[in-house]
Amino acid sequence: MSKTVRLNDEIVFGGERPFVLIAGPCMLESKEVVMETAARLKEITSHLGIPFIFKGSFDKANRSSIFSERGPGLQAGLNMLANVKDAFRIPVLSDIHEPSQAALASQVLDIIQIPAFLCRQTDLLTAAAKTGKVINVKKGQFLSPTDMNNVVTKLKEAGNERILLTERGSTFGYNNLVVDMRSLPMMREMAPVVFDATHSVQIPGGNGTSTGGKREFVPYLSRAAAAVGVDAIFMEVHPNPEKALSDGPNMVKLSDVEQILKPIVAMDCLLKASSYAGGNEHAKYENEPAGLY
């Protein structure tokens, strides 16, 4: 049984609890895109009985090109996320890139995320940990799963044990990632584990001045991760990925989300049958016809 991290009275990661969905656009774009995405995801997850956390980045500091869009910035982005919290009564997550952002971000965010390329930055980890918020650290594409022990230790030494670890693929030659499913149970020994289904299908820098991706593989990798056992699925979603300002090629189209989630729910039910037997809403899908999926 994996370790547990409690976000609030309704959402607990790990301990064989049903998986949590962390989803939203890669970058916080217009108010219309943010609110449309949040509203539809809240509707879908409520119908499927999936605990839901809205995700959106206020700054994409690691874009391939200096000319690429980066987002609304810290204060404007936090205001947008606060509006989502107020309108839909859901927790929100975003990433920080500098230690100075931690305190202000913690006033709005329920979960502070550390980007993969920054996962070893001690000052950033320490500043995030000291907020007392749940910290989600993405495993660097350049690290082994056991290397994340050092990351966990840094956070704990800073006084925070509310830790999540995210698998988002490992560098496999140039402009390619591969997911080693062994990393999920290995990291689950350290903390509850999130599987990032959309960044795992990225082709980093594959389009020259932007990152490419293969969103058609998101359902397959998501189901595989659920079969291995995870505590959350991370999925970037957009109403029209082809027009998204960031990560369009690997983001899931909003209209496809429900059908992608249904077999993940079924797999999660199968793996964690005793938890679902306790009455979680997911369980109603256990006996539905296979054709639903």
ABEGO torsion letter per residue (X at the ends): XBBBBBABAABBBEGGBBBBBBBEBABBBBAAAAAAAAAAAAAAAAAAGBBBBBBBBABBAABABAABBAEAEAAAAAAAAAAAAAAAGBBBBBBBABAAAAAAAAAABABBBBBAAAAABAAAAAAAAAAGBBBBBBBBAABBAAAAAAAAAAAAAAGBABBBBBBAEBBBEBGBBBBBAAAAAAAAAABBBBBBAAAAABBBGAAGABBBBBAAAAAAAAAAAAAAEBABBBBBBBABAAABABGAAABBBAAAAAAAAAAAAAAAAAAAAAAAAAGBAAAAAAABBAAAX
